[in-house]
Amino acid sequence: MKRIIHKHPLAIRWFHWINFPILVIMIWSGLLIYWAYQPYKIQIGDTVLFKFFPNWFIQALNLRRRLAEGMSWHFVFMWLFTINGVLYVLYTFISGEWRFLLPNRRSFREAWQVTLHDLGIRKTAPPQVKYNGAQRIAYTAILLMGIGSLLTGLAIYKPTQFSGLTTLTGGYENARLWHFILTIGYVLFFVIHIFQVVRAGWNNFQAMVTGFEVEKKLPEKTPPAPTTPA
């Protein structure tokens, strides 16, 4: 027997699938802009452990001498990113979906249990309604990161016109650093998110496409008929 479980409303699915390519284009165009000035690296004393990004990475993705192209794409898609994000937030609060997304008092304990289960240390996953504690924390963090990217992006896009915002974010250099750190955070989230989707299987992915999951329900065992004494 199979049971249909309705999971994701149409609006949530639209916001998800619209945001994914927008964010990918934003990261790609941001790399084209970053090529023109690459100040960030991991360094101990005078020893550079890693530079963002190595020359082979720049050459492999053909990022050189495309600053104007990167700025054009970035400044167009940042408005689509903003509009989609604002509509998503409004929808979650109007529809009540925020109750499933925001962390509650059990979320951090559940997140630890989910981590142990994913690592194979804990045999059973903690029970969940729609999203487990780790998902609630991660999705809320992504929402806050989006707000941070918007504010720091505006601060470095128009530092004179938005001078108050630039000052609030710590000045131009700090705003650019935080903008870069948030971008690295998106990439890490993508990697973990895709890994978890693959690990969860097709049924979980289908729910974000169709809005429902199909749960296979084992048939109930019928008790043996009572025997009558001879």
N, C-alpha and C positions, 0 to 999 in steps of 0.2 A: 504493500500500500504506500501511496505517496501523499504528502500533505504540502500545500502551497503556503509559504510564509511571506507575507508582504513586508518588505524591509525598507526600501528607499523610495520616497516620493519622487515624482517626475522632476520637480524643480531642483531638488538636491542633485539628481543625476545630471541635469543640464549644467548646473553650476560647476560640478566636478569636471565634466568632460570639456567644457569651455575653458576652464581655468588651466587645465593641464597643458594644452598647446601654447596658451598665452605665456605661461610661466617659462616654458622651454624656450620660446622665442626671446623672452626678456633676458634669460641667462645667456643665451647665444649672443645677442646683440650687446649685452653688457661686457662680454669677453672682447668683442671688437673694440669697444671703448677703452677697456682696461689696457689693451695692447699699447696704447699711446703713452701710458705712464704706469709702470709696474713697480710700485714701491714696497710691496709686502713680501716678507720672507720670514722663515723660522731660523733664528740665529742664536748661537751661544758664543759670547765673546766676539772674536773676529771670524769664527767658523760659521759659514752658512750651511745649515742642514737641508733646507729646502727653500726654493724660490717659487713664488706664485707668478708666473708659471714657467717651467723649463722651456728652453728654446725648441726642443723637439716637439713639445706640446703645441706651441704657437705655430710651428711649421706644419704639423700634421693636420691641424684644423684650419689652416690657411687664414689666420687672423691678422696678418700684417697688412698695414696700409689700407685699412678699411674703416677708419674712424668715422668719417662722415656717414657711411652706410649704417654703421652700428648706431650712431646717434639718431638717425632718421627712424629706424625700426624701433628703437628703445622708447623714444618720445611719443610715438603713435600708440604702441601697445601698452604703455604705462596707463593710459586713460582707459583702455579696455580692461586692464587688470583691476583698476580702481572701481570702475562701474560694476563689474562682475562681483567684486568683493563686497561692495556696499549693498547690492541687491541680495547677496547671499546672507549677509548679517541681518538685514531687514526681514527676509523670509523666515530665518530660523527663529527670530523673536516673535513675529506675528503668528506663525504656525505652531509655535511651542516646541519645535525641534531642538531648541537650545537645552531642554531638559535632558535629552539623551547625549548631548555633546559636552557640556561643561562638567569638569571634574566635581565629584562630591567627596564627602568625608571618607569614603571607602576606596577612592580611586588609586591613591598611592600604594595602599596595601595590595590591591588587586594588580596594579602594574608590576609590583615585585613578584607576585605569584605567576603572572603571565610570562615574565622574563625567565623565571626558573623553569616553567613548562617548556618554553621555546628552546632552552638550553638542554632539555632532556633530564633536568634534575628533579623536577616535579612531574609526577605521572599524569595528574588530571589538571585541566585548565579550570580556573575559577568560573562559577556561573555568571552569565551576563544577560542583560535585557536586550540591548541593541548593539552597544559598543562596550567593550571591556574597559577597565581603568586605564590601561596603557593607551588605548585608542583615544579616550576622552582627553588625556593629558596631551598627547601628540597633536590632535586636531585643534585643540584650544591654543597650543603653542604656535601652530602654523598660522592661525588667525592673528595672533598678536605679532608674529613675525611679519605678516602682510602689512599691518598697520605701521610697524617700524620701518619697513622698506619704503612705504609711501612717504612717510615723514622725512626720512633721511634722503630719499631720492629727490624730493622737492627742495630740500635744504642745499643740495649740491647742484641741482638743476638751475635754480634761480637764487643764488646766495644773497644777492642785493635786494631783489623784490621780496624775498622771504627771509629777511635778515633776522627777524625775531625767532623764526623757526630754526635757522642755522645756529643762532646763539644757544637756543634751547637744546639742540642736539650736540652741543660741545664745540661748535665751530666747524668750518668747512672740512678740515683734515679728519676730525673725529667722526663727522657725519659720513664721510666717504669710507672710513674704516669700518664703521658699523654696517653700512650698506653692503660692503664686501663680505663681512662675517655672516650676515643674514643670507647672502647668496650661497655661501658654502653650506650653511644650514639647510637650505632647500635641496641642494644636491645630495647631502647625507640622508635627508628625509626620503627623497626619491628612491635611493638605493635600498633603504630599509623597507619602505612601503612596497616596492615591487617584489622584494624577497618574501615579504609576508603574504602578499597576494598569491604568489606562486605556491607558497607553502600551504596556504589555506585551500587551494584547489579551485576548480572551475565553478563550483556552486557559489562560492563567495564572489568571484568575478562577475558571474551572471547577474547577481543581485544588483550590481551597479549599472548594468546594461538594461535589464528588464524590470528591475524593481522588486523582484521576489526571489526567494530561494525555494528549492524543492527538497523537502525532507523525506527521506525514506523511512517509513514507519514499519517496524516489524509487526507481523500479525500476532494478535494476542493468542496465547495458548489456551485452548479449551480444556477445562479440568476433565479428568476421566469420569465416565459415567459410573454412578454407584452400583455396586454389585449386590444382587439380592441373594440372601442365603437359600441354599437348596432345601 
